[in-house]
């Protein structure tokens, strides 16, 4: 098939292409699929694309995939998306990822997530992140996590955050966490809190700080 011929196939004919036929398509041919054709592919059809073929898709084509189609992508296929393709995913498609698919995102892909995508992440999505992925989140991304999503960060996630990321945590996020969460911050992270962050801690959380955490507070933080 030529690129023009492929783009002119009916949605039914495009969906009828088998795994061997899909595998034979080059990058130019893959990019010739219309959004209508791609949107009508079955989950099985999408799973037949090689990682190199998926990487060749335009951002417009990636946006055409349904949540059902995205759910069938293997972890290796997810990791093959370019950062532009990741940013093109709808928030619905991204948040519908299975835990293994979230964990399959590369650190570069995680750091490329847009503000709207980060704001849409659910507690389940955030809990599925690996330690290294949490460490890859930018300060802006940290600040844009919903309070529920931020509270879903586990001790291993918190431990992976550097001082810049810690200082990006909003007062609202800190005020929403419970005493178990506050205990997850190590002494060097507590020492990195801004005075605004310290003021955001409620009485219960402050009382839950371990002696070593309290000892790590600076004079300026205590006076806050």
Number of C-alpha atoms within 10 A of each C-alpha: 11 11 16 11 11 19 20 15 15 12 17 11 11 20 18 14 14 12 15 9 11 19 13 12 18 13 15 13 20 22 20 19 23 19 17 14 22 21 19 19 21 16 17 15 19 24 19 20 18 18 17 13 21 23 21 21 21 18 17 14 22 24 19 20 24 19 16 15 20 22 19 19 21 16 15 13 21 24 22 21 22 20 18 14 20 23 22 21 22 19 16 13 18 24 21 19 21 18 15 14 23 24 23 22 22 19 17 14 22 25 20 20 21 18 15 14 22 25 18 19 21 19 18 18 22 25 19 22 22 19 18 16 22 25 20 21 22 18 18 15 22 23 23 23 24 18 18 16 21 25 20 19 22 19 16 15 20 21 16 18 22 15 15 13 22 22 21 18 21 18 17 14 21 21 18 17 18 15 17 14 19 23 17 18 20 16 18 13 21 26 19 20 20 18 15 13 22 21 18 18 21 16 11 11 19 17 12 17 19 14 10 11 19 16 13 17 19 15 9 9 18 11 10 12
